[in-house]
Amino acid sequence: MVNSNKLNSADRFLRLFADVRSGEGVTALLLSSNVFLLLTSYYIIKALRDGLILGEFGAEARSYTSAAIVGVLAIGVPLYGRLVDRVSRNQLINIATTFFIVSFVAFYGLWRTGFNIGVIFYVWVAVFNLMIVAQFWAFANDIYNKTEGERLFPVVAFGQSLGAVVGAMYVETQVGSLSVGALLLVATGLLAFQVQVTNYIDRRELRSGNVPAAMLESKERGNKSTERPWKVPVINGTGPFKLVLENRYLLMIGLLMLLLNLINSTGG
């Protein structure tokens, strides 16, 4: 039984909804706020993406973007995997997020010139959604071990659901007042703030001693701990993407998932 005398205010509040133990409440709230900012930003961008492509090219063009999305991911995912092998977790998050922030500022600049960004923006936002959201949950998985995750991920996931609602509602209420460019800058600002929250969580976990510093070094490989797998395991010197490409069974599963998503996207 948890000693209530050791619980802080965040712990007590979250215990109304989940099995939160001493000292876990603040981190859970920070992660929930983090993914809230991320999803709010994404759903603002998503609304802009759909409006731009439908307004400029019609619904049919959206169906044909699936192949382009697959092509960009086929190039981007291996590059991302190489980056994973060369930098620390925190550096990876900052590099990837900053890259997308800069890209959205560039899209704003193109929009200002009158360039029709609809199709390119649609493809890019799909890539952004797949990579950045997955990156957040990988970060959260690093913060918690399996047992903690089973108890606390529902709290974190609430921030994700709330962010999706708030982002969509914000666009709906502001669409007549703010331009496409202004909404894009709002979403980009939220994304920039979100990565700062991620950095704060990372520093806080380091200070608390929950994260061994050595596990964050790029030279660290093949962490054998079953509690906190900070780095992607390396199997016989093989990275995860190479492992999939060299294993026929895993490759066929990957191609099947790719085909299913392609059919789903085209049919939707």
Secondary structure, DSSP 4 states (H G I P E B T S, - for coil): ---GGG--HHHHHHTTTS---TT-HHHHHHHHHHHHHHHHHHHHHHHHHHHHHHHHT-HHHHHTHHHHHHHHHHHHHHHHHHHHHHS-HHHHHHHHHHHHHHHHHHHHHHHHTT---HHHHHHHHHHHHHHHHHHHHHHHHHHS-HHHHHHHHHHHHHHHHHHHHHHHHHHHHHTTTS-HHHHHHHHHHHHHHHHHHHHHHHHHHHHHT-S-GGGGSTT------SS---S---BTTB-HHHHHHH-HHHHHHHHHHHHHHHHHHHH-
